[in-house]
Amino acid sequence: MFEKYFTERIKKTPSSFIREILKVTQNPEIISFAGGLPNPISFPQEELKISMNRIADKYGAKIYQYSTTMGLDSLRQFIVDRYKKIWNMDITVDNVIITTGSQQALDLIGKVIVNEGDSVLVEKPSYLGLLQAFCVYGANYVTAKLNDDGLDIEDLKNTLKTYKPKIAYLIPNFQNPTGITYTLENRKKIFDVIKDEDMLLVQDDPYGELRFEEGERIPYIGMNLSEKNIYLGSFSKIVTPGMRLGYIIANKELIKMLETAKQAADLHSNIFGQYLISDYLHNNDLDKHIEKIKHLYKTQANAMVSAMEEYFPSNVKFTRPKGGMFTWVTLEEGKDVMKLFDEAIKRKVAFVPGHPFYVNPLNVNTLRLNYTNADSSTIRTGIEHLADAIKQL
């Protein structure tokens, strides 16, 4: 009855596959590897409680009032200082806008940059939240496939030559869904290919701080070398996701347009959350806290990889992440991952089938597993049950 009132763009936009799957996992008997959920034991709850009391005493009514669209100055300054410290990035607070999580950052970029029919380059596979966000604005997705070391350079060249995309969206660190990280050599090759292209580059980095294997963090692609670079970050994975705070770093001209788009969307992000996170960051050792998270996730990732090595059939392949939250499993060619999902649910295990991570999903034999939201014992049990489901196929 109501369909005649809906816009064509919303009718073309798929619902979130993961959100639908998470409804299934509400059953407490289900072992879920489906969500991208940080482990609740990593949340600094006591420190945040102290910060809540402190901002209430210090700022009074300000923490409950309307605020500016760009975001709290002290929080933006913390971001500036951190990027200068880690990357020596030449930015000011005018290059930073606070968003309601990285998901709003994607929506705002789509709203400001993507016209109906514009080509958008994404990885194959790519983050399903991006595929949903830009779909609303009529994006024409084009892809470059992923290898173990990052983007396939020849595929990238061919895609650029054929489609001339307006914008590219990449996740170089512990990519969602595959868990892989682009090597330094691969990043240099990507930059050599794209540096003369008339194209914006979005580098989404929600997991970059979560490197739990030895080795230094790898610089961004063409960092500080181009006004065309846009960086996305988030406090969801390193402090708490419930406050829904992320940010965009970009050139001032683009930031101004994003500010206008955000004014039309929500006026400003949760100001109580901004005061709270800013106070926490300025009164605690964030690096020390991140080290605890990295140790936790390394233990959980090792438990999952070890269990897969033990229980999975030899023809099932999987990535071995060095950070982040996910591993990517590839079944034998020709296997139907949706049939596996049904078998796994019977055994009370859930995962995300690979379909929503592809632009044109055909004959999908891949799946994503999350290891951060279950303890090692539960992970081992879940993988054993999943292995039984795989063997049933």
The 8 nearest C-alpha neighbors of each residue, nearest first, counted from 0:
[[1, 2, 3, 4, 5, 6, 10, 7],
 [0, 2, 3, 4, 5, 6, 10, 7],
 [3, 1, 4, 5, 0, 10, 6, 7],
 [2, 4, 1, 5, 0, 6, 7, 10],
 [5, 3, 2, 1, 6, 0, 7, 10],
 [6, 4, 2, 3, 7, 9, 10, 1],
 [7, 5, 8, 9, 10, 4, 3, 2],
 [6, 8, 10, 9, 11, 5, 12, 135],
 [9, 7, 11, 135, 6, 10, 12, 137],
 [8, 10, 12, 11, 6, 7, 135, 5],
 [9, 11, 7, 8, 12, 6, 5, 13],
 [10, 12, 8, 9, 7, 13, 135, 134],
 [13, 11, 9, 10, 134, 135, 131, 8],
 [14, 12, 11, 15, 131, 10, 16, 9],
 [13, 15, 16, 12, 131, 19, 18, 17],
 [14, 16, 18, 17, 13, 19, 131, 128],
 [15, 17, 19, 18, 14, 20, 355, 13],
 [18, 16, 20, 19, 15, 21, 351, 34],
 [19, 17, 21, 15, 20, 16, 22, 14],
 [18, 20, 16, 17, 21, 22, 15, 23],
 [21, 19, 17, 23, 22, 18, 16, 24],
 [22, 20, 24, 18, 23, 19, 17, 25],
 [23, 21, 20, 24, 19, 25, 18, 26],
 [24, 22, 21, 20, 25, 26, 19, 349],
 [23, 25, 21, 26, 22, 29, 31, 20],
 [26, 24, 22, 23, 27, 21, 29, 28],
 [25, 27, 24, 28, 29, 23, 22, 30],
 [28, 26, 29, 25, 24, 30, 31, 347],
 [27, 29, 26, 30, 347, 24, 25, 348],
 [30, 28, 347, 27, 348, 26, 24, 31],
 [31, 29, 348, 381, 347, 349, 28, 32],
 [30, 32, 349, 33, 348, 29, 24, 350],
 [31, 33, 369, 350, 368, 349, 34, 370],
 [34, 32, 350, 351, 31, 349, 369, 368],
 [35, 33, 36, 32, 369, 17, 21, 31],
 [34, 36, 369, 37, 33, 324, 371, 325],
 [35, 37, 34, 372, 38, 371, 369, 324],
 [38, 36, 371, 372, 236, 39, 35, 41],
 [37, 39, 372, 40, 41, 371, 36, 373],
 [40, 38, 41, 42, 37, 372, 36, 239],
 [39, 41, 38, 42, 43, 37, 44, 292],
 [42, 40, 39, 38, 292, 43, 37, 291],
 [41, 43, 39, 44, 40, 239, 238, 38],
 [44, 42, 46, 45, 47, 41, 238, 239],
 [43, 45, 47, 42, 46, 48, 41, 40],
 [44, 46, 48, 47, 43, 49, 50, 42],
 [47, 45, 49, 48, 43, 44, 50, 279],
 [48, 46, 50, 44, 49, 45, 51, 43],
 [47, 49, 45, 51, 46, 50, 44, 52],
 [50, 48, 46, 47, 52, 51, 53, 45],
 [49, 51, 47, 53, 48, 52, 279, 278],
 [52, 50, 48, 49, 54, 53, 275, 47],
 [51, 53, 55, 49, 50, 54, 56, 48],
 [52, 54, 50, 56, 55, 51, 57, 49],
 [55, 53, 57, 56, 51, 58, 52, 50],
 [56, 54, 59, 52, 53, 57, 58, 51],
 [55, 57, 53, 54, 59, 58, 52, 51],
 [56, 58, 54, 55, 53, 59, 52, 61],
 [59, 57, 54, 61, 55, 56, 60, 62],
 [58, 60, 55, 61, 56, 57, 62, 54],
 [59, 61, 63, 62, 64, 58, 55, 56],
 [62, 60, 64, 63, 59, 58, 65, 66],
 [61, 63, 271, 60, 64, 270, 58, 59],
 [62, 64, 60, 61, 271, 65, 270, 59],
 [65, 63, 61, 62, 60, 66, 270, 271],
 [66, 64, 63, 67, 270, 267, 61, 266],
 [65, 67, 64, 267, 68, 270, 70, 71],
 [68, 66, 69, 70, 267, 65, 71, 266],
 [67, 69, 267, 70, 266, 262, 258, 66],
 [70, 68, 96, 67, 97, 258, 71, 267],
 [69, 71, 97, 68, 67, 96, 72, 267],
 [70, 72, 74, 73, 75, 273, 69, 274],
 [73, 71, 75, 74, 76, 70, 92, 69],
 [72, 74, 76, 75, 71, 77, 277, 274],
 [75, 73, 277, 77, 76, 71, 72, 78],
 [74, 76, 72, 78, 77, 73, 92, 95],
 [77, 75, 79, 73, 78, 74, 92, 72],
 [76, 78, 74, 80, 75, 79, 81, 73],
 [79, 77, 75, 81, 76, 80, 82, 74],
 [80, 78, 76, 82, 77, 81, 91, 83],
 [81, 79, 83, 77, 78, 82, 84, 76],
 [80, 82, 84, 78, 83, 79, 85, 77],
 [83, 81, 85, 79, 84, 86, 80, 88],
 [82, 84, 87, 88, 80, 81, 86, 85],
 [83, 85, 81, 82, 87, 86, 80, 88],
 [84, 86, 82, 83, 87, 81, 88, 80],
 [87, 85, 88, 83, 82, 84, 218, 81],
 [88, 86, 83, 84, 85, 89, 82, 81],
 [89, 87, 83, 86, 82, 90, 223, 222],
 [88, 90, 87, 83, 91, 223, 82, 79],
 [89, 91, 88, 94, 79, 92, 83, 93],
 [92, 90, 93, 94, 79, 89, 95, 76],
 [91, 93, 95, 94, 75, 76, 79, 90],
 [92, 94, 91, 95, 251, 254, 96, 90],
 [93, 95, 92, 249, 251, 248, 91, 250],
 [96, 94, 248, 92, 93, 247, 75, 97],
 [95, 97, 69, 247, 246, 70, 98, 254],
 [98, 96, 246, 70, 245, 69, 247, 95],
 [99, 97, 245, 246, 100, 104, 244, 268],
 [100, 98, 244, 243, 268, 103, 245, 101],
 [99, 101, 245, 244, 243, 102, 98, 103],
 [102, 100, 104, 245, 103, 233, 105, 246],
 [101, 103, 105, 104, 100, 106, 128, 99],
 [102, 104, 106, 105, 101, 99, 100, 98],
 [103, 105, 101, 107, 102, 106, 98, 108],
 [106, 104, 108, 102, 103, 107, 109, 101],
 [105, 107, 103, 109, 104, 132, 108, 110],
 [108, 106, 110, 104, 109, 105, 103, 111],
 [109, 107, 111, 105, 110, 106, 112, 104],
 [110, 108, 113, 106, 112, 133, 107, 111],
 [109, 111, 107, 108, 112, 106, 113, 136],
 [110, 112, 108, 109, 107, 113, 257, 256],
 [113, 111, 109, 108, 110, 114, 166, 165],
 [114, 112, 109, 117, 110, 136, 111, 138],
 [113, 115, 117, 116, 136, 112, 137, 138],
 [114, 116, 137, 117, 136, 138, 113, 139],
 [115, 117, 139, 138, 137, 114, 118, 113],
 [118, 116, 138, 114, 139, 115, 113, 119],
 [119, 117, 164, 139, 140, 165, 138, 116],
 [118, 120, 140, 166, 164, 167, 141, 139],
 [119, 121, 167, 141, 142, 140, 164, 168],
 [122, 120, 142, 168, 167, 125, 141, 169],
 [121, 123, 125, 143, 124, 142, 144, 145],
 [124, 122, 144, 125, 142, 143, 145, 357],
 [123, 125, 357, 356, 122, 144, 176, 126],
 [126, 124, 122, 356, 123, 127, 121, 357],
 [125, 127, 128, 175, 129, 356, 176, 130],
 [126, 128, 130, 356, 129, 355, 125, 131],
 [129, 127, 131, 130, 126, 132, 102, 15],
 [130, 128, 132, 131, 127, 126, 133, 105],
 [131, 129, 127, 128, 132, 133, 134, 126],
 [130, 132, 128, 134, 129, 133, 127, 12],
 [133, 131, 129, 106, 134, 130, 135, 128],
 [132, 134, 135, 109, 136, 138, 131, 130],
 [135, 133, 137, 131, 136, 138, 132, 12],
 [134, 136, 133, 8, 137, 12, 132, 9],
 [137, 135, 134, 133, 138, 115, 113, 114],
 [136, 138, 115, 134, 135, 116, 139, 114],
 [139, 137, 134, 117, 116, 133, 136, 140],
 [138, 140, 118, 116, 117, 119, 137, 141],
 [141, 139, 119, 118, 138, 120, 142, 358],
 [142, 140, 120, 119, 121, 118, 139, 158],
 [143, 141, 121, 120, 122, 123, 144, 140],
 [142, 144, 155, 122, 154, 123, 151, 121],
 [143, 145, 123, 151, 122, 150, 142, 154],
 [144, 146, 150, 149, 151, 123, 122, 143],
 [147, 145, 149, 148, 150, 151, 144, 179],
 [146, 148, 149, 179, 145, 180, 181, 318],
 [149, 147, 181, 146, 182, 185, 180, 150],
 [150, 148, 181, 146, 145, 147, 185, 180],
 [151, 149, 145, 152, 146, 144, 143, 148],
 [150, 152, 154, 144, 153, 145, 146, 155],
 [151, 153, 155, 154, 150, 156, 189, 188],
 [154, 152, 156, 155, 151, 157, 158, 143],
 [153, 155, 157, 151, 143, 152, 156, 158],
 [154, 156, 152, 143, 158, 153, 157, 151],
 [157, 155, 153, 159, 154, 158, 160, 152],
 [156, 158, 160, 154, 155, 159, 161, 153],
 [159, 157, 155, 161, 160, 156, 162, 154],
 [160, 158, 163, 156, 157, 162, 161, 155],
 [161, 159, 157, 158, 162, 163, 156, 155],
 [160, 162, 158, 159, 157, 163, 156, 164],
 [161, 163, 159, 164, 158, 160, 118, 141],
 [162, 164, 159, 160, 161, 165, 118, 158],
 [165, 163, 118, 119, 166, 162, 120, 159],
 [166, 164, 198, 118, 119, 199, 117, 163],
 [165, 167, 199, 198, 119, 164, 200, 120],
 [168, 166, 120, 200, 119, 201, 121, 199],
 [167, 169, 201, 121, 120, 202, 200, 166],
 [168, 170, 202, 171, 201, 203, 121, 122],
 [169, 171, 203, 174, 202, 172, 204, 168],
 [172, 170, 181, 180, 169, 174, 173, 202],
 [171, 173, 180, 174, 207, 170, 204, 206],
 [174, 172, 178, 180, 179, 323, 322, 206],
 [173, 175, 178, 170, 179, 172, 177, 176],
 [176, 174, 177, 126, 178, 173, 125, 325],
 [175, 177, 174, 178, 367, 126, 325, 327],
 [178, 176, 327, 175, 179, 174, 326, 325],
 [177, 179, 173, 174, 325, 326, 320, 175],
 [180, 178, 173, 174, 177, 320, 147, 181],
 [181, 179, 172, 173, 171, 182, 174, 149],
 [180, 182, 149, 148, 171, 185, 186, 172],
 [181, 183, 185, 184, 148, 180, 186, 149],
 [182, 184, 186, 185, 217, 187, 181, 218],
 [185, 183, 187, 182, 186, 188, 181, 148],
 [184, 186, 188, 182, 187, 183, 181, 149],
 [187, 185, 189, 183, 220, 188, 184, 190],
 [186, 188, 190, 184, 185, 189, 191, 183],
 [187, 189, 191, 185, 186, 190, 192, 184],
 [190, 188, 186, 192, 187, 191, 185, 193],
 [189, 191, 187, 193, 192, 188, 194, 221],
 [190, 192, 188, 189, 194, 193, 187, 195],
 [191, 193, 189, 190, 194, 188, 156, 195],
 [194, 192, 196, 190, 195, 191, 189, 198],
 [195, 193, 190, 196, 191, 192, 221, 225],
 [194, 196, 193, 197, 192, 191, 198, 190],
 [197, 195, 193, 198, 194, 192, 163, 159],
 [196, 198, 195, 165, 199, 163, 164, 193],
 [199, 197, 165, 166, 196, 164, 200, 227],
 [198, 200, 166, 227, 167, 228, 165, 201],
 [201, 199, 167, 228, 166, 229, 227, 168],
 [202, 200, 229, 168, 230, 167, 228, 169],
 [203, 201, 230, 169, 170, 168, 229, 231],
 [202, 204, 231, 170, 230, 201, 169, 205],
 [203, 205, 232, 207, 206, 231, 170, 202],
 [204, 206, 232, 233, 207, 203, 236, 231],
 [207, 205, 323, 209, 204, 208, 173, 172],
 [208, 206, 172, 209, 204, 205, 210, 173],
 [207, 209, 206, 210, 289, 237, 205, 323],
 [210, 208, 323, 322, 206, 207, 293, 211],
 [211, 209, 322, 212, 208, 321, 207, 323],
 [210, 212, 293, 322, 297, 321, 209, 294],
 [213, 211, 321, 210, 214, 322, 297, 293],
 [214, 212, 211, 215, 210, 321, 216, 322],
 [215, 213, 212, 216, 210, 217, 211, 321],
 [216, 214, 217, 213, 210, 212, 218, 211],
 [215, 217, 218, 214, 210, 207, 208, 172],
 [216, 218, 183, 215, 219, 182, 172, 181],
 [219, 217, 216, 220, 222, 183, 86, 221],
 [218, 220, 222, 221, 217, 186, 171, 202],
 [219, 221, 186, 222, 190, 218, 187, 189],
 [222, 220, 224, 190, 219, 223, 225, 187],
 [221, 223, 219, 224, 220, 218, 225, 228],
 [224, 222, 225, 221, 88, 89, 226, 228],
 [225, 223, 221, 222, 226, 228, 227, 220],
 [224, 226, 227, 223, 228, 221, 222, 194],
 [225, 227, 228, 250, 224, 249, 223, 229],
 [226, 228, 199, 225, 200, 229, 198, 250],
 [229, 227, 200, 226, 225, 201, 199, 230],
 [228, 230, 201, 249, 248, 200, 202, 227],
 [231, 229, 248, 202, 247, 201, 203, 249],
 [232, 230, 203, 247, 204, 246, 202, 248],
 [233, 231, 205, 246, 204, 245, 203, 247],
 [232, 234, 245, 235, 205, 101, 246, 244],
 [233, 235, 237, 238, 236, 244, 245, 239],
 [240, 236, 234, 239, 233, 237, 238, 243],
 [235, 237, 234, 238, 37, 239, 240, 205],
 [236, 238, 234, 235, 289, 239, 208, 292],
 [239, 237, 234, 235, 236, 42, 43, 240],
 [238, 240, 235, 241, 42, 236, 234, 237],
 [235, 241, 239, 243, 242, 236, 234, 238],
 [240, 242, 243, 239, 235, 244, 272, 238],
 [241, 243, 272, 240, 244, 239, 269, 235],
 [244, 242, 100, 99, 241, 240, 235, 245],
 [245, 243, 100, 99, 242, 98, 234, 233],
 [244, 246, 233, 100, 98, 101, 232, 97],
 [247, 245, 97, 98, 232, 96, 231, 233],
 [246, 248, 231, 96, 95, 230, 249, 104],
 [247, 249, 95, 230, 94, 229, 231, 246],
 [248, 250, 229, 94, 254, 247, 251, 230],
 [251, 249, 253, 252, 94, 226, 254, 248],
 [250, 252, 254, 94, 253, 255, 93, 249],
 [253, 251, 255, 254, 250, 256, 249, 257],
 [252, 254, 256, 255, 251, 250, 257, 249],
 [255, 253, 251, 257, 256, 252, 258, 249],
 [256, 254, 258, 252, 253, 257, 251, 259],
 [255, 257, 259, 253, 258, 254, 260, 252],
 [258, 256, 254, 260, 259, 255, 261, 107],
 [259, 257, 261, 255, 256, 260, 254, 262],
 [260, 258, 262, 256, 257, 261, 255, 263],
 [261, 259, 257, 263, 258, 262, 107, 264],
 [260, 262, 264, 258, 263, 259, 265, 257],
 [263, 261, 266, 259, 260, 264, 265, 258],
 [262, 264, 261, 260, 265, 266, 259, 258],
 [263, 265, 261, 262, 266, 260, 267, 107],
 [264, 266, 267, 262, 261, 263, 268, 68],
 [267, 265, 262, 68, 261, 264, 263, 268],
 [268, 266, 68, 265, 67, 66, 269, 262],
 [267, 269, 99, 98, 270, 97, 265, 70],
 [268, 270, 272, 271, 273, 267, 99, 242],
 [269, 271, 273, 272, 268, 62, 274, 66],
 [272, 270, 62, 274, 273, 269, 275, 63],
 [271, 273, 275, 270, 269, 242, 274, 276],
 [274, 272, 270, 276, 275, 271, 277, 269],
 [273, 275, 277, 271, 272, 276, 278, 270],
 [274, 276, 272, 278, 273, 277, 50, 51],
 [277, 275, 279, 273, 278, 274, 272, 280],
 [278, 276, 74, 280, 274, 279, 275, 273],
 [277, 279, 281, 275, 276, 280, 50, 274],
 [278, 280, 276, 282, 277, 281, 50, 283],
 [281, 279, 277, 278, 283, 282, 276, 285],
 [280, 282, 278, 279, 283, 277, 77, 284],
 [283, 281, 279, 280, 278, 284, 50, 277],
 [284, 282, 280, 279, 281, 285, 46, 288],
 [283, 285, 287, 286, 288, 282, 280, 281],
 [286, 284, 288, 287, 283, 289, 280, 237],
 [287, 285, 289, 288, 284, 290, 291, 283],
 [288, 286, 290, 284, 285, 289, 291, 283],
 [287, 289, 285, 291, 286, 290, 284, 292],
 [290, 288, 286, 292, 291, 287, 285, 293],
 [289, 291, 293, 287, 288, 292, 294, 286],
 [292, 290, 294, 288, 289, 293, 295, 287],
 [293, 291, 289, 295, 290, 294, 41, 296],
 [294, 292, 211, 290, 296, 295, 291, 209],
 [293, 295, 297, 291, 292, 296, 290, 298],
 [296, 294, 292, 298, 293, 297, 291, 299],
 [297, 295, 299, 293, 298, 294, 371, 300],
 [296, 298, 300, 294, 299, 295, 211, 293],
 [299, 297, 301, 296, 295, 300, 302, 294],
 [298, 300, 296, 302, 301, 297, 375, 370],
 [301, 299, 297, 303, 302, 298, 370, 296],
 [300, 302, 304, 298, 303, 299, 305, 297],
 [301, 303, 299, 305, 300, 375, 304, 306],
 [304, 302, 306, 300, 301, 305, 378, 307],
 [303, 305, 307, 301, 306, 302, 308, 300],
 [304, 306, 308, 302, 303, 307, 301, 309],
 [305, 307, 309, 303, 308, 304, 379, 310],
 [308, 306, 304, 311, 310, 309, 305, 303],
 [309, 307, 305, 306, 310, 311, 304, 313],
 [308, 310, 306, 307, 311, 305, 312, 304],
 [309, 311, 307, 386, 308, 383, 306, 312],
 [312, 310, 307, 386, 308, 309, 313, 315],
 [311, 313, 314, 315, 310, 390, 386, 389],
 [312, 314, 315, 311, 316, 308, 310, 309],
 [315, 313, 312, 331, 316, 330, 311, 329],
 [316, 314, 330, 313, 312, 329, 331, 311],
 [315, 317, 329, 328, 314, 330, 318, 313],
 [318, 316, 328, 327, 329, 319, 326, 315],
 [317, 319, 326, 327, 320, 328, 178, 177],
 [320, 318, 326, 317, 321, 304, 178, 179],
 [319, 321, 178, 322, 318, 179, 326, 173],
 [322, 320, 212, 211, 210, 319, 323, 173],
 [323, 321, 210, 211, 209, 320, 173, 212],
 [322, 324, 206, 173, 209, 325, 210, 178],
 [323, 325, 369, 371, 370, 322, 35, 178],
 [326, 324, 369, 178, 368, 323, 370, 176],
 [325, 327, 178, 368, 318, 177, 367, 320],
 [328, 326, 177, 367, 317, 318, 366, 368],
 [327, 329, 317, 366, 365, 316, 367, 330],
 [330, 328, 365, 316, 315, 364, 317, 331],
 [331, 329, 315, 364, 365, 332, 334, 328],
 [330, 332, 334, 314, 315, 333, 329, 364],
 [333, 331, 334, 330, 364, 329, 362, 335],
 [334, 332, 331, 335, 364, 362, 363, 330],
 [333, 335, 364, 332, 331, 336, 330, 392],
 [336, 334, 337, 338, 364, 333, 363, 339],
 [335, 337, 339, 364, 338, 352, 340, 334],
 [338, 336, 340, 339, 335, 341, 352, 363],
 [339, 337, 341, 340, 336, 335, 342, 392],
 [338, 340, 336, 342, 337, 341, 343, 388],
 [341, 339, 337, 343, 338, 342, 344, 336],
 [340, 342, 338, 344, 339, 343, 337, 345],
 [343, 341, 339, 345, 388, 340, 344, 338],
 [342, 344, 340, 346, 348, 345, 341, 388],
 [345, 343, 347, 348, 346, 341, 342, 349],
 [344, 346, 342, 343, 347, 341, 348, 388],
 [345, 347, 343, 344, 348, 384, 342, 388],
 [348, 346, 29, 344, 345, 30, 343, 28],
 [347, 349, 30, 343, 344, 29, 346, 31],
 [350, 348, 31, 32, 33, 344, 30, 343],
 [351, 349, 33, 32, 368, 367, 31, 352],
 [350, 352, 33, 367, 366, 353, 17, 368],
 [353, 351, 366, 354, 336, 350, 365, 367],
 [352, 354, 366, 365, 356, 355, 351, 363],
 [353, 355, 360, 356, 352, 357, 363, 361],
 [356, 354, 357, 127, 353, 16, 360, 352],
 [357, 355, 127, 125, 124, 354, 353, 126],
 [358, 356, 124, 360, 359, 355, 354, 123],
 [357, 359, 360, 140, 356, 130, 355, 123],
 [358, 360, 357, 361, 354, 355, 356, 140],
 [361, 359, 357, 354, 358, 363, 362, 355],
 [362, 360, 363, 359, 354, 357, 364, 358],
 [361, 363, 364, 360, 333, 335, 334, 336],
 [362, 364, 361, 365, 354, 360, 353, 336],
 [363, 365, 336, 330, 334, 335, 329, 362],
 [366, 364, 329, 353, 328, 363, 330, 352],
 [365, 367, 352, 353, 328, 351, 327, 368],
 [368, 366, 327, 351, 326, 176, 328, 350],
 [367, 369, 32, 326, 325, 350, 33, 327],
 [368, 370, 32, 325, 324, 371, 33, 35],
 [371, 369, 300, 372, 299, 324, 373, 325],
 [372, 370, 38, 324, 296, 37, 373, 369],
 [371, 373, 38, 370, 36, 37, 374, 369],
 [374, 372, 371, 377, 378, 370, 375, 38],
 [373, 375, 377, 376, 378, 299, 372, 371],
 [376, 374, 378, 299, 377, 302, 379, 373],
 [375, 377, 379, 378, 374, 380, 302, 373],
 [376, 378, 380, 379, 374, 375, 381, 373],
 [379, 377, 375, 381, 376, 380, 303, 382],
 [378, 380, 376, 382, 377, 381, 306, 375],
 [381, 379, 377, 383, 378, 382, 376, 384],
 [382, 380, 378, 384, 383, 379, 377, 30],
 [381, 383, 385, 379, 384, 380, 386, 378],
 [382, 384, 386, 380, 381, 385, 310, 379],
 [385, 383, 387, 381, 386, 382, 346, 380],
 [386, 384, 382, 388, 387, 383, 343, 381],
 [387, 385, 389, 383, 311, 388, 384, 310],
 [386, 388, 384, 390, 385, 389, 391, 383],
 [387, 389, 391, 385, 386, 342, 390, 343],
 [390, 388, 386, 392, 391, 387, 385, 339],
 [389, 391, 387, 392, 388, 386, 312, 311],
 [390, 392, 388, 389, 387, 342, 339, 386],
 [391, 390, 389, 388, 339, 334, 338, 342]]
